[in-house]
């Protein structure tokens, strides 16, 4: 089979919620479809979910199926993009946690990067597993029993993981290879590490300085934000007055 169609006939569930890092979904999804896979966007609700470009709102993506409509037996692999908001919402969903556990119980391929492993941590799956993630959640990985590696891509059995958008070329390459393998996948493909890599001494420069170069929000958005703040402050003041007069 040609490299271009190495995933022909494969079905992939891309699990995301509002706030997913846009490039971490769109780039892998395009690569998967180019390789012949069918990719369904799965989420907590119907309609469209909003992507993010770091701190700025991005494009919306249409949801193909909600989590309760998904049978893991019908899919060959699971993709878990990151972002600051998306995995935080997913990890609070028991349905999302159960879905991640189901894929792992069947030893089907799981690919994740950035903050995506938050869901795996909350699903109780990190014990003894090696993975990469956004450096900011290194301690979350370690405290959940995982071995954190500061590398562009890490393969551990049926998992492949990367630190973030900067590692996408390596992540996509290894993801395609992993998703081409038939499940169940048991053996670890990388040597065991004795301990996690040390914590970073500072955040990645790109993330640290990104907001300084973001454009000023449109006037409408500034007015909306100001109105929301005024309503919140007014509500708190009214609550305090009512408490004082009670």
JOCORSUL-V839811 format. One record per backbone hydrogen bond with DSSP energy under -0.5 kcal/mol. NH is the residue of the N-H (numbers start at 1). CO is the residue of the C=O. If there is no record, write none. Layout:
nh-><NH & NH>
co-><CO & CO>
//
This chain:
nh-><5 & 6 & 7 & 8 & 9 & 10 & 12 & 13 & 14 & 14 & 15 & 15 & 16 & 16 & 19 & 20 & 20 & 21 & 22 & 22 & 24 & 25 & 25 & 26 & 27 & 29 & 30 & 31 & 32 & 33 & 34 & 35 & 36 & 37 & 38 & 39 & 40 & 40 & 42 & 42 & 43 & 49 & 51 & 52 & 53 & 54 & 55 & 56 & 58 & 61 & 63 & 64 & 65 & 67 & 69 & 70 & 72 & 74 & 75 & 76 & 77 & 78 & 79 & 80 & 81 & 85 & 86 & 87 & 89 & 90 & 91 & 92 & 92 & 93 & 94 & 97 & 98 & 99 & 100 & 101 & 102 & 103 & 104 & 105 & 106 & 107 & 108 & 109 & 110 & 111 & 112 & 113 & 114 & 116 & 118 & 119 & 120 & 121 & 122 & 123 & 124 & 125 & 128 & 129 & 131 & 134 & 137 & 138 & 141 & 142 & 143 & 144 & 145 & 146 & 147 & 148 & 149 & 151 & 154 & 156 & 156 & 159 & 160 & 161 & 162 & 167 & 168 & 171 & 172 & 173 & 174 & 175 & 176 & 177 & 178 & 179 & 180 & 181 & 185 & 186 & 197 & 208 & 209 & 210 & 212 & 213 & 213 & 214 & 222 & 223 & 224 & 225 & 226 & 227 & 228 & 229 & 230 & 231 & 232 & 233 & 234 & 235 & 236 & 237 & 238 & 239 & 240 & 241 & 242 & 243 & 244 & 245 & 246>
co-><2 & 3 & 35 & 5 & 36 & 7 & 38 & 77 & 12 & 40 & 13 & 79 & 14 & 42 & 50 & 17 & 50 & 82 & 20 & 52 & 21 & 21 & 22 & 22 & 23 & 25 & 26 & 27 & 28 & 29 & 30 & 31 & 33 & 32 & 10 & 37 & 12 & 38 & 14 & 40 & 65 & 61 & 59 & 20 & 56 & 52 & 53 & 53 & 51 & 49 & 47 & 41 & 41 & 43 & 66 & 67 & 70 & 71 & 72 & 11 & 11 & 109 & 13 & 111 & 79 & 19 & 19 & 83 & 85 & 86 & 87 & 88 & 89 & 90 & 92 & 93 & 94 & 95 & 96 & 97 & 98 & 99 & 100 & 101 & 102 & 104 & 103 & 76 & 158 & 78 & 160 & 80 & 162 & 113 & 115 & 116 & 116 & 117 & 118 & 119 & 121 & 120 & 145 & 126 & 147 & 114 & 134 & 135 & 137 & 138 & 139 & 140 & 142 & 141 & 129 & 146 & 131 & 149 & 161 & 154 & 159 & 156 & 110 & 154 & 112 & 164 & 165 & 167 & 168 & 169 & 170 & 171 & 172 & 173 & 174 & 175 & 176 & 178 & 107 & 184 & 148 & 204 & 205 & 206 & 209 & 209 & 210 & 211 & 218 & 219 & 220 & 221 & 222 & 223 & 224 & 225 & 226 & 227 & 228 & 229 & 230 & 231 & 232 & 233 & 234 & 235 & 236 & 237 & 238 & 239 & 240 & 241 & 242>
//
